[in-house]
């Protein structure tokens, strides 16, 4: 496992290996009958429309590895309180949003994106920020096994899937809170 802190106050980037990628992709996208996204359209969604992932052995393995990785880099004992999957196809993207929930606010609330299927041909995960009157946009290039952890309040979006040869981007996202 490789862990690389990026801009230490905002991001953690790591690579995690999973024993069965196909089963994880199935768990993250086993919702086609519940939520059908038309091909070749620009699609914006919010998390209320995304399926919650069922607790399968490969999902448990992923969650355990994510919590262990984040635990190595923080001073907090965190617990997972939301987990969902998202599949983006050609010409789709994720709108500008944050995972902030004032009802569950704590300064250590974190969110993550974990790539179950993606590569450098897929659209980047982008975090536009204004810091001391300067515009900064931190981008993360997708890749299978990449974990990106960030503060829940930080706004972000994904670029459109503009490469017709790119595979569908399958991401599992979640929110973490300080364990009480």
N, C-alpha and C positions, 0 to 999 in steps of 0.2 A: 504494500500500500504506500502511495506517495501523497504527502500532504504539503501544500504550498500556501502559506498565508498571502493574500493579496490585499493591499491597503488595509493594514491590520484592524483599523477601527470599523471597517465595513464588511469585508469579505473573507471567506475561507474557500479555497478550491482544493479538491482532493480527487483522487481516482480510487474507485472501489470495484472489486471484481465480485461477480455473482455466479453461483454454481450453475444456474439454468436461466440464461437470458430469454429463451423462448417462453418459458413459463411466466417470467416476470412481465414480458410484453403482453402476454395473454391476460394476466391479472390486471394490467393497467388499461387495457382496451376492451375488456369483456363487457361492453355496454352498447354495442352497435344497435341492438333492438330498442334500447331505451333512448338513445340520442344519436340520430343520424345526421352527419355533416355532409352536405353535397360536395362532390368533387369539383375542383377547378373554380371555386368561388372564394372570395376573400371573406374570412369568417372571424369575427370577434366574439369572444365569449366571456362570461364571468364565472367565477368558481361555483356559483349556485347551480350551474348547468352541468358541472363535471361530476362524474361518478366517484363515489367513495370506494376505495379498493378493499376487497374482502381479505381477511387474515388467512393467507395461505402460507405454507412453509417457506416458499421463496420470498414472499413479502416480509415475513418475520425475519428471515436472514438479512434482507436489505435494511430493514429498520434497525436491527441490532448493530449492523456495521456502520450505519449512518450515525447512530447515537454514540457509538464507541469513538468514531472519528472526531465528531464534534466535541465529545468529552475530553479528548486529548488536547484540545485547543482552547477550552474555556474553563472558567472557574465555577460554573454552574452545573448542577445536576438537572438535566432537562428531561421532559417527557413529551411524547408525541400526542397532540390532541386533534389533528386533522391530517388526512392523507387522501390524495386524489390523483387520478391519471388524466392525461391529456394527449391526444393524438392530433398532429397537425400535418396536413397534406399540402400538395402543391397549391400555391397562391393563398395559403392561410397564414394567419399570425395570431398573436395574443395581444390584446389591447393594453394600453398604459394603465397600470393598476398597482396597488400595494396589498399586502396581506394584513394590514393594520386593523385591529379590532379593539376599540377603546374599552370594551367590557372585559377584555382579557389582558389589559395593559400591564406590562412590566418591562423595565428597561432592558431585560435580557431576552425578551421574546425574539425568536429567530424563525426564519423560513428557509426552505431549500428547494432546489430543483435538482433532480437526479435523472440523468439520461439513460433510459433503458435501450433506446435505439436512436442513433443519430451519428452524423459525422460532419466534417468540415464543410460539406456542401449544403448543409441545413442552415437556416437563418440563426444569427447570433442572439443571445440573451443580452439585453442592453439596459444599463442603469444610467440614465442622464442625471447629472447632479450639478448644482451651483454651489461652489465652495469658495468663500471669500471673494465673491464677485467674479469668479472664473467659472466657465462652463467646462465640465468634465463629463465624458461619457465613457464608462467602463463597459467593455464588451467581453463576453465569454463565448468562445467558439464551441459549439456542441461536439460531443464525442461520447461513445458508449462507455458507461462507467464513470463519467464525470459528475461530480457533486459540487454544486455551488451553494454556499450558505451565506445568508445576508440578513440584516435586521428587517423584521417584518414591516416596519414603517417605510422602508425604502421603495420608491416607485420604480417600476421597470416594465419592459415590454419585450416582445420578440420580433425580429425582422420577418418579413414575408418569406415564405418558402418559394423562392423564385427560380430554383433550378429544377427543371422537369425530370432530370436524372437522379435527383436526390431521393433517398428513401424517406418514408414518413418519419417525422420526428415524434418519438414517444417519450414523454417526460412524466415522471412521478414527482409530485410536489407535496409539501407538507408544512405544517406549522408546529413549532415547539414552544413550550412554556417552561418556566422554572418550576421544578417539582416542589410541592409544599409539604 
